[in-house]
Amino acid sequence: MKQIYLLLTFLAASVTASAFDFPQNSRTSPVLAASGTIQLAFSPEDDAGALVIAAIHGARKQVLVQTFSFTHSKIAQALIEAKRRGLDVQLIADEEQIRKMQRGLVPEIAAAGVPTFVDREHASAHNKIMVIDAGLPQAAVITGSFNFTHAAQYRNAENLLIFRGNPQLTQAYLKNWQHHRAHSQVFDARRY
């Protein structure tokens, strides 16, 4: 029932947003056609972490991650396992959170061979996304307020959305990931 309500809300927002004529000289947010499915979770009641892990396990080619904070050990392990299966797994992380997090898992993920990058371009690299298998029919985009952390799953009120079957949305998130990857630097454990 939640998925139907969210999909209808998403469709209504798309129709309403496309009715406005934005000025040509200003940057506007794209209005994308609604397609595919939307899976959602609200933590701590729902197991959002399990949905993320299942999506990573289902990946066939690639998992691209942007994270603000990372302490969810099972999600980290799923990424490491995906890399060991031969998938292209890459991680962009926020520098300040790497410095602050005594128990952060970014160094562990990097040490396991996952190419890891640090976004120092912004005061806060606050994205929490995964782009999975862009360009393939099963492509997925994971987004929401849900940090990939233990607290997000068990203590915080968070939301998570997984969009599947929307090639335009997947391409938009892939392009944004690539934009941030272009200005990020390779993670060097000696700096932290």
C-alpha positions in Angstrom: 0.0 0.0 0.0 2.9 2.4 0.9 4.4 1.8 -2.6 1.2 2.6 -4.4 0.7 5.8 -2.5 4.3 6.9 -3.1 4.1 6.0 -6.8 0.9 8.0 -7.2 2.4 11.0 -5.3 5.5 10.8 -7.5 3.3 10.7 -10.7 1.3 13.7 -9.5 4.4 15.7 -8.7 5.8 14.9 -12.1 2.7 16.1 -13.9 2.4 19.2 -11.7 6.1 20.1 -12.1 6.0 19.8 -15.9 3.2 22.2 -16.1 5.5 25.1 -15.1 7.5 27.0 -17.7 11.0 27.6 -16.3 13.1 30.5 -17.6 15.7 29.3 -20.2 18.6 31.2 -18.6 18.4 29.6 -15.1 19.4 26.1 -14.1 16.3 24.0 -13.6 15.8 20.6 -12.1 14.9 18.1 -14.7 11.4 16.7 -14.6 11.6 13.0 -15.4 8.9 10.6 -16.4 7.8 8.2 -13.7 8.5 4.6 -14.6 9.5 1.4 -12.9 9.0 0.7 -9.3 9.8 2.4 -6.0 10.6 0.4 -2.9 10.7 2.3 0.4 11.6 1.8 4.0 11.3 4.0 7.2 13.8 3.1 9.9 14.1 2.1 12.6 10.8 0.3 12.1 11.7 -1.1 8.6 15.0 -2.9 7.9 16.3 -0.4 5.4 19.8 -1.9 5.7 18.6 -5.3 4.6 17.0 -3.7 1.5 20.4 -2.0 0.6 22.2 -5.3 1.2 19.7 -7.2 -1.0 20.2 -4.6 -3.8 24.0 -5.0 -3.6 23.7 -8.8 -3.7 21.5 -8.5 -6.8 24.1 -6.3 -8.6 25.6 -7.8 -11.8 28.1 -5.2 -13.0 28.6 -2.2 -10.8 27.8 -0.5 -7.5 28.7 3.2 -7.2 28.4 4.7 -3.7 28.4 8.2 -2.3 28.3 8.3 1.5 28.4 10.9 4.2 28.9 8.5 7.1 29.5 4.8 7.0 29.3 2.5 10.1 26.9 -0.2 9.0 29.1 -3.3 9.0 26.8 -5.6 7.0 26.4 -3.0 4.2 30.2 -2.6 4.1 30.6 -6.4 4.0 28.2 -6.6 1.1 30.2 -4.0 -0.9 33.4 -5.9 -0.2 31.9 -9.2 -1.3 30.6 -7.5 -4.4 34.1 -6.4 -5.2 35.4 -9.9 -4.6 32.7 -11.2 -7.0 34.4 -9.1 -9.7 32.0 -6.2 -9.8 33.1 -2.6 -10.3 32.5 -1.2 -6.8 33.6 2.4 -6.0 33.0 4.6 -3.0 33.1 8.4 -2.6 33.1 9.6 1.0 33.0 12.8 3.0 36.4 13.9 4.4 35.2 15.3 7.7 33.2 12.2 8.5 36.2 10.0 7.8 38.2 12.2 10.2 35.5 12.2 12.9 34.4 8.6 12.8 36.4 6.5 15.2 34.4 3.5 14.1 33.9 4.5 10.5 34.3 1.8 7.9 35.6 3.7 5.0 39.3 2.8 5.7 38.2 -0.9 6.0 36.4 -0.8 2.7 39.3 0.8 1.0 41.7 -1.7 2.6 39.6 -4.5 1.1 40.4 -3.2 -2.4 37.3 -1.1 -3.1 38.5 2.0 -5.0 37.7 4.8 -2.5 37.7 8.5 -3.0 37.3 11.6 -0.8 35.1 14.5 -1.8 36.9 17.6 -0.4 35.1 20.0 -2.7 32.2 20.7 -0.5 31.7 21.7 3.2 29.7 18.5 3.5 29.6 15.8 0.9 26.1 14.8 2.2 24.9 12.5 -0.5 23.8 9.0 0.5 23.2 7.1 -2.7 24.1 4.0 -4.6 23.8 3.6 -8.4 23.6 -0.1 -9.2 24.1 -1.6 -12.7 23.5 1.7 -14.7 22.5 0.9 -18.3 21.2 -2.6 -17.5 17.5 -3.5 -17.2 17.8 -4.2 -13.5 19.5 -0.8 -12.7 18.6 0.7 -9.4 19.1 4.0 -7.6 19.2 4.0 -3.8 18.7 7.3 -2.1 17.1 9.0 0.9 18.1 10.4 4.3 19.4 6.9 5.3 23.2 7.1 6.0 24.9 3.7 5.7 25.2 3.6 9.5 24.2 1.6 12.5 22.4 4.6 14.0 20.4 5.2 10.8 19.0 1.7 11.0 18.5 1.3 14.8 18.2 4.8 16.4 17.3 7.5 13.8 14.1 8.2 12.0 15.2 7.8 8.4 13.8 7.1 4.9 15.2 5.0 2.1 14.0 4.8 -1.5 15.1 2.2 -4.2 14.1 3.2 -7.7 14.2 0.4 -10.4 13.3 0.5 -14.0 13.7 4.3 -14.5 16.6 4.7 -17.0 16.4 8.5 -17.0 16.6 8.7 -13.2 19.5 6.2 -13.2 21.4 8.2 -15.8 20.9 11.5 -13.8 22.3 9.9 -10.6 25.1 8.3 -12.6 26.0 11.7 -14.1 26.0 13.3 -10.6 28.2 10.5 -9.2 30.6 11.0 -12.0 30.6 14.7 -11.4 31.6 14.2 -7.8 34.1 11.5 -8.6 35.9 13.9 -11.0 36.8 16.3 -8.2 37.4 13.7 -5.5 40.9 12.4 -4.5 42.0 8.9 -3.9 41.6 7.9 -0.3 45.0 7.7 1.5 44.7 6.0 4.9 47.9 7.8 6.1 46.0 11.1 6.1 43.5 10.0 8.7 
